[in-house]
């Protein structure tokens, strides 16, 4: 009788330990959300750091575009940023919730650009409004987040870099930081004019990067925006010199490498 009781008790302890271990493991939650501003639905991929389920801690939040491409087990045909793997290399008190917003495929060029172009009618304003007025309140209500701008970042690459820059400029009281990777500034020259003419919040932080093998104008475009930000009074603490990856091409492999530098800078 005593022997059987001890076996059952040990089994309960082992099961509790296993449950705690699983609950304490980083996870990626996949869900759907409506975009009322555009009449569409979108998949979200939400990275929760280890310890989230077993603590009362609040976390900073990083919103990222092209959610299919950023996590392990991704659905991208071109590789992944492995943003979750990068996050896991930091102590749990140095991690953020990362919200990956899938692109729509068909409407990507439209949603990630707020200016007229020959490629698509611009929907960038509506998409940025969705993140600020629908998605962020949803995430803040569902998860333990630090809601202030200084704890809220937005990031993306290529067209995602373009809309990240635009959203941060448009909503400085919402996004304290923008990660702008290989931005498609070439498709939206008026963005330079917007930044030049706007009274900027120099407490914001902007991280600009690209590879030096991306094309004729990419490096020059990034350096031009960097120069404008510095001329607006940003310090190198808040706008570090643009990261130019030697040999870097316009692809996930380059953004994966750049993201590691960005995340360390962001979280510290």
C-alpha positions in Angstrom: 0.0 0.0 0.0 2.7 2.5 1.0 4.8 1.5 -2.0 1.9 2.1 -4.4 1.2 5.5 -2.7 4.8 6.6 -3.2 4.7 5.6 -6.8 1.6 7.6 -7.4 3.0 10.6 -5.5 6.3 10.5 -7.5 4.2 10.3 -10.7 2.3 13.4 -9.7 5.5 15.3 -8.9 7.0 14.3 -12.3 3.9 15.4 -14.1 3.8 18.7 -12.4 7.5 19.3 -13.2 6.9 18.4 -16.9 3.9 20.8 -17.0 5.9 23.6 -15.4 8.7 23.0 -17.9 6.4 23.2 -20.9 4.6 26.3 -19.5 7.9 28.0 -19.0 9.1 27.3 -22.6 9.0 30.0 -25.2 6.2 29.6 -27.6 4.7 30.9 -30.8 0.9 31.4 -30.8 -0.9 31.6 -34.2 -4.2 33.4 -34.5 -6.3 35.4 -36.9 -7.4 39.0 -36.7 -9.7 41.2 -38.9 -8.4 44.3 -40.5 -11.5 46.6 -40.4 -9.6 49.4 -42.1 -9.2 47.2 -45.2 -11.9 44.6 -44.9 -9.4 41.7 -44.8 -8.3 39.1 -42.4 -4.7 38.4 -41.4 -2.7 35.7 -39.6 -0.6 36.6 -36.6 2.4 34.7 -35.2 3.1 35.8 -31.7 6.3 34.9 -29.9 6.0 34.7 -26.1 9.3 34.4 -24.2 10.1 31.6 -21.8 8.6 32.3 -18.4 5.6 34.3 -19.8 3.1 31.7 -18.6 4.5 31.4 -15.1 5.2 35.1 -14.3 3.4 38.4 -13.9 6.1 40.2 -15.8 5.2 42.8 -18.4 7.0 42.8 -21.7 8.0 45.3 -24.5 6.5 44.5 -27.9 8.1 44.3 -31.3 5.7 44.4 -34.3 7.1 42.9 -37.5 5.8 42.6 -41.0 6.0 39.6 -43.4 5.3 37.3 -40.4 5.7 34.2 -42.6 9.4 34.9 -42.8 10.5 35.7 -39.3 10.2 32.6 -37.0 11.6 29.1 -36.9 9.3 26.6 -38.8 8.4 29.5 -41.1 6.3 29.3 -44.2 8.7 31.3 -46.3 10.1 29.9 -49.5 13.2 32.0 -49.1 14.4 31.2 -45.6 13.7 32.7 -42.1 15.1 35.4 -39.9 14.9 33.0 -37.0 13.9 35.9 -34.8 12.7 33.6 -32.0 16.1 31.8 -32.0 17.9 35.2 -31.6 15.6 36.3 -28.8 16.2 33.0 -26.9 20.0 33.8 -26.8 19.1 36.7 -24.4 18.2 36.4 -20.7 14.4 36.2 -20.2 14.5 39.7 -18.6 15.9 40.9 -21.9 13.3 39.6 -24.2 10.3 41.1 -26.0 7.0 39.7 -27.2 7.3 39.6 -31.0 4.2 40.0 -33.1 4.6 38.8 -36.7 1.9 40.1 -39.0 1.7 37.9 -42.1 1.7 39.7 -45.4 -1.3 39.2 -47.7 0.7 38.3 -50.8 -1.7 39.9 -53.2 -2.0 43.3 -51.4 1.6 43.5 -50.0 2.8 46.2 -52.3 -0.3 48.3 -51.5 -0.4 47.8 -47.7 3.3 48.5 -47.2 3.3 51.8 -49.1 1.5 55.1 -48.3 2.4 56.8 -51.5 1.2 56.5 -55.1 3.2 54.2 -57.3 2.8 52.3 -60.6 2.6 49.0 -58.7 -0.5 49.4 -56.6 -2.9 51.9 -55.1 -1.4 52.9 -51.7 -3.0 51.4 -48.6 -0.2 52.2 -46.2 -2.1 54.7 -44.2 -4.9 52.2 -43.6 -2.5 49.4 -42.7 -0.6 51.6 -40.2 -3.9 52.7 -38.7 -4.8 49.0 -38.4 -1.6 48.3 -36.3 -2.1 51.3 -34.1 -5.9 51.3 -33.7 -6.8 47.6 -33.9 -3.8 45.3 -33.5 -2.0 47.1 -30.7 -5.1 47.4 -28.5 -5.8 43.7 -29.2 -2.3 42.6 -28.1 -2.3 45.0 -25.1 -5.6 43.5 -23.9 -4.7 39.9 -24.4 -1.1 39.9 -23.2 1.0 41.5 -20.4 2.6 44.3 -22.3 4.4 47.5 -21.6 2.1 49.8 -23.5 4.2 53.0 -23.7 6.0 54.1 -26.9 9.4 53.6 -25.5 8.6 49.9 -25.1 6.9 49.5 -28.5 8.8 48.9 -31.7 8.0 48.2 -35.4 10.3 46.5 -37.9 10.5 45.0 -41.3 12.5 44.6 -44.5 12.2 45.9 -48.1 8.6 47.2 -48.4 8.2 46.2 -44.7 11.1 48.5 -43.9 9.4 51.3 -45.8 6.1 51.0 -43.9 8.0 50.6 -40.6 9.7 53.9 -41.2 6.4 55.6 -42.3 4.4 54.2 -39.4 7.0 55.4 -36.8 7.1 58.9 -38.4 3.3 59.1 -38.5 2.8 57.7 -34.9 5.8 58.9 -32.8 3.6 58.6 -29.7 3.0 54.9 -30.4 6.3 53.6 -31.8 9.4 54.5 -29.9 11.7 52.5 -32.1 11.7 51.4 -35.8 13.9 48.7 -37.4 14.3 49.7 -41.0 16.0 46.9 -43.0 16.8 47.4 -46.7 13.9 49.8 -47.0 12.3 50.4 -50.4 12.7 54.2 -50.3 13.1 54.2 -54.0 9.4 53.6 -54.5 8.3 56.4 -52.1 10.6 59.5 -52.5 8.0 61.7 -50.7 8.9 59.9 -47.5 12.2 61.9 -47.5 10.2 65.1 -47.8 7.9 64.0 -45.0 10.8 63.4 -42.6 12.6 66.6 -43.6 9.5 68.8 -43.1 8.1 67.1 -39.9 8.9 68.2 -36.4 10.4 64.9 -35.3 10.5 63.4 -31.8 14.2 63.0 -31.2 13.5 60.6 -28.3 12.5 58.0 -30.9 15.1 55.5 -32.1 15.7 54.4 -35.7 17.9 51.5 -36.8 18.8 51.6 -40.5 20.6 48.8 -42.3 21.1 47.2 -45.7 23.6 45.1 -47.6 26.2 46.6 -50.0 25.2 44.2 -52.7 21.5 45.0 -53.0 21.6 47.2 -56.0 22.7 50.6 -57.3 20.7 52.8 -54.9 20.0 50.9 -51.7 23.1 51.9 -49.7 22.8 55.6 -50.9 19.1 55.6 -50.0 19.7 54.4 -46.5 22.6 56.8 -45.9 20.4 59.6 -47.2 17.7 58.9 -44.6 20.3 58.5 -41.9 21.7 62.0 -42.8 18.2 63.5 -42.7 17.6 62.1 -39.2 20.9 63.4 -37.9 20.1 66.8 -39.4 16.8 66.7 -37.5 18.7 66.5 -34.2 18.8 62.8 -33.5 21.8 61.6 -31.5 23.9 58.6 -32.5 22.6 57.0 -29.4 19.1 57.0 -30.9 20.1 56.7 -34.5 23.3 54.6 -34.8 25.2 55.0 -38.0 23.5 52.9 -40.7 24.6 49.3 -40.6 25.9 48.3 -44.0 26.5 44.6 -44.3 29.5 43.8 -46.5 28.5 41.4 -49.2 24.9 41.5 -48.0 22.2 40.9 -50.6 18.4 41.6 -50.6 17.4 38.5 -48.8 16.4 36.8 -45.5 20.0 35.7 -44.8 21.1 39.3 -44.7 18.2 40.4 -42.6 18.7 37.5 -40.2 22.2 38.7 -39.6 21.1 42.4 -39.3 18.3 41.5 -36.9 20.8 40.0 -34.4 22.5 43.4 -34.1 19.2 45.3 -34.1 17.6 43.1 -31.4 20.7 43.5 -29.1 20.5 47.3 -29.5 16.7 47.3 -29.1 16.5 45.3 -26.0 19.3 47.0 -24.2 
